[in-house]
């Protein structure tokens, strides 16, 4: 084998070597019979792997890099755009539209869908956590639960969707933020003493690293919280409870005990963080009590969004003719949004929105193989996504269409 790990290299992805073999068969057949036909393809999702009718589209920038230089025209929703699905209807929102000669593009369908599916699934899940957590601190601790090659992309998606920090060092470097983290149980176990471990952490790390003590290694959480405050005093910025499910009992009451005992000892400024199998239910139950959550696999290993890419039109005698397989609808489409009501309107490509306040969501990103947009930095995309998530707290999104 010509590599240390079972991973694809960037050039192999760019050259479509990671595609499924039946696309290669298709290309050979089309070339043999001279079927160099122009088509319009649309990328869409009919269902989401979690509750709700919306997701956060991510991976657009990667798709642009994948298709750059190919003889294609691409329209797409923005990186970080909110898109909607309606599994009860045959009508869907295209998140991306590709005009191409199919034999030029077919090898790239597989990697393009993969880039969108994984990133969008993670970002959509993370956005739901941000939505229900309000202004509570959210840290991503989940890169250990996924393939290390995917860690930077996963952490970027989570950060864009509104998390306050990521723990993975390389991801944080690429994003341009400082990584966040506390300490593992292993550190305390090696010292065989909580106080010695906390003190060593304080003596070793620079002052800009918050002193957040892990308080559930050997003793009761309340007891270790008191020990941590006595050991670090005013330096103690927070405590983290990573209590396993088998020991949680009435976890809320345990946390209330910790809060009370810290407060009566002058530690009201000490923040309380919880981690370990955190999900939406736990966030809802504890958001009024804790200051933040450390979240792992439930976000970093979120299920991908099942995007499809289908031909909706083929060129016949110089004109694009609508076409669709069974279960789909033909003809290129457009999507318009009224941001005031968060209503999306889907129409045929030449259609018009019902009012001027509706704005198109699909924009040119590649024209004749040339990228025609400026790539945004991660923090700018995140700012936009946070504003849209805030809007989702006020308005329930909906999709309408005209058949």
Secondary structure, 3 states (H helix, E strand, C coil): CCCCCCCCCHHHHHCCCCCCHHHHHHHHHHHHCCCCCEEEEEEECCCCCCCCCEEECCCHHHHHHHHCCCCEEEEECCCCCEEECCCCCCCCCCCEEEEEEHHHHHHHHHHHHHHHHHHHHHHHHHHHHHHHHCCCEEEECCHHHCCHHHHHHHHHHHHHCCCCEECCHHHHHHHCCCCCCCCCHHHHHHHCCHHHHHHHHHHHCCCCCCEEEECCCCCCHHHHHHHHHHHHHHHEEEEEECCCHHHHCCHHHHHHHHHHHHHHCCCCCCEEEEECCCCHHHHHHHCCCCCEEEECHHHHCCCCCCCEEEEEEEEECCEEEECCCCCCCCCCEEEEEECCCCEEEEEECCCCCCCCCCEECCEEEEECCEECCCCCCHHHHHHHHHHHHHHHCCCCCEEEECC
